[in-house]
């Protein structure tokens, strides 16, 4: 999509619902992984990443209606991009865990880092909106 494409405005309820769905799916992903339900875990990983992608797209659309403090925006984006950058580490360590059980600690650390930084991204998004002003 180019910058000249006009997208419909997004309401607060839709954005928060998708964000909430992402958190629920992430929780189910963690639970299914910890409880050893591999087929379910793989499905939950895919669903979580799709929902997270949707939440990111919605955040971009929703955020167009607001003016943000530049420092808060930079901090939030640093957390958000760092979170996305951790996805390949969690995926690779998880994939390798199928044949190398000794890699469980590495996978748990990668997942823990992803969850922690994703939590920071969500928290900094809220913090960013606290000082935001709606565009006319």
SULPE-V67041 format. One record per residue. N is the residue number from 0. RES is the residue in three letters. SS is DSSP state (2 for helix, 1 for strand, 0 for the rest). OMEGA is omega in whole degrees, -180 to 180 (* if undefined). NEAR is the number of other C-alpha atoms within 10 Angstrom. Layout:
N|RES|SS|OMEGA|NEAR ; N|RES|SS|OMEGA|NEAR
This chain:
0|UNK|0|177|6 ; 1|UNK|0|-180|5 ; 2|UNK|0|-178|6 ; 3|UNK|0|178|6 ; 4|UNK|0|-180|7 ; 5|UNK|0|179|8 ; 6|UNK|0|-180|9 ; 7|UNK|0|177|8 ; 8|UNK|0|-179|12 ; 9|UNK|0|-180|16 ; 10|UNK|0|-176|11 ; 11|UNK|2|-177|11 ; 12|UNK|2|-180|9 ; 13|UNK|2|180|13 ; 14|UNK|2|-179|19 ; 15|UNK|2|178|14 ; 16|UNK|2|180|12 ; 17|UNK|2|177|19 ; 18|UNK|2|177|20 ; 19|UNK|2|177|14 ; 20|UNK|2|179|17 ; 21|UNK|2|179|21 ; 22|UNK|2|178|18 ; 23|UNK|2|180|13 ; 24|UNK|2|177|20 ; 25|UNK|2|178|20 ; 26|UNK|2|178|15 ; 27|UNK|2|177|17 ; 28|UNK|2|179|23 ; 29|UNK|2|-180|18 ; 30|UNK|2|-178|15 ; 31|UNK|2|177|19 ; 32|UNK|2|-179|19 ; 33|UNK|2|-178|12 ; 34|UNK|0|174|10 ; 35|UNK|0|179|10 ; 36|UNK|0|-172|12 ; 37|UNK|2|-179|14 ; 38|UNK|2|177|10 ; 39|UNK|2|-180|15 ; 40|UNK|2|180|19 ; 41|UNK|2|178|15 ; 42|UNK|2|-179|12 ; 43|UNK|2|176|21 ; 44|UNK|2|-179|19 ; 45|UNK|2|-180|14 ; 46|UNK|2|180|17 ; 47|UNK|2|-179|21 ; 48|UNK|2|176|16 ; 49|UNK|2|179|13 ; 50|UNK|2|178|20 ; 51|UNK|2|177|20 ; 52|UNK|2|177|15 ; 53|UNK|2|179|16 ; 54|UNK|2|179|22 ; 55|UNK|2|179|16 ; 56|UNK|2|179|13 ; 57|UNK|2|179|20 ; 58|UNK|2|178|18 ; 59|UNK|2|180|12 ; 60|UNK|2|-178|16 ; 61|UNK|2|-177|18 ; 62|UNK|2|180|17 ; 63|UNK|0|-179|13 ; 64|UNK|0|-175|15 ; 65|UNK|1|171|14 ; 66|UNK|1|-176|15 ; 67|UNK|0|171|18 ; 68|UNK|0|-175|14 ; 69|UNK|2|180|10 ; 70|UNK|2|179|10 ; 71|UNK|2|178|18 ; 72|UNK|2|180|18 ; 73|UNK|2|179|14 ; 74|UNK|2|179|16 ; 75|UNK|2|-179|21 ; 76|UNK|2|176|15 ; 77|UNK|2|178|15 ; 78|UNK|2|-178|22 ; 79|UNK|2|179|20 ; 80|UNK|2|176|13 ; 81|UNK|2|178|17 ; 82|UNK|2|179|19 ; 83|UNK|2|178|16 ; 84|UNK|2|179|12 ; 85|UNK|2|-179|18 ; 86|UNK|2|-180|16 ; 87|UNK|2|179|12 ; 88|UNK|2|178|18 ; 89|UNK|2|-179|20 ; 90|UNK|2|-178|15 ; 91|UNK|2|-180|13 ; 92|UNK|2|177|20 ; 93|UNK|2|179|22 ; 94|UNK|2|-179|13 ; 95|UNK|2|-179|15 ; 96|UNK|2|179|16 ; 97|UNK|0|-177|11 ; 98|UNK|0|-178|9 ; 99|UNK|0|-178|11 ; 100|UNK|2|179|11 ; 101|UNK|2|179|10 ; 102|UNK|2|-178|15 ; 103|UNK|2|-180|15 ; 104|UNK|2|179|12 ; 105|UNK|2|180|16 ; 106|UNK|2|179|21 ; 107|UNK|2|178|17 ; 108|UNK|2|179|14 ; 109|UNK|2|179|21 ; 110|UNK|2|179|20 ; 111|UNK|2|178|15 ; 112|UNK|2|179|18 ; 113|UNK|2|-179|21 ; 114|UNK|2|-179|18 ; 115|UNK|2|-178|14 ; 116|UNK|2|175|20 ; 117|UNK|2|175|20 ; 118|UNK|2|176|16 ; 119|UNK|2|179|19 ; 120|UNK|2|178|21 ; 121|UNK|2|-180|17 ; 122|UNK|2|-180|13 ; 123|UNK|2|175|21 ; 124|UNK|2|177|19 ; 125|UNK|2|179|13 ; 126|UNK|2|180|15 ; 127|UNK|2|-179|20 ; 128|UNK|2|-180|17 ; 129|UNK|2|-179|12 ; 130|UNK|0|-178|13 ; 131|UNK|0|173|17 ; 132|UNK|1|-179|12 ; 133|UNK|1|178|12 ; 134|UNK|0|-179|9 ; 135|UNK|0|*|5
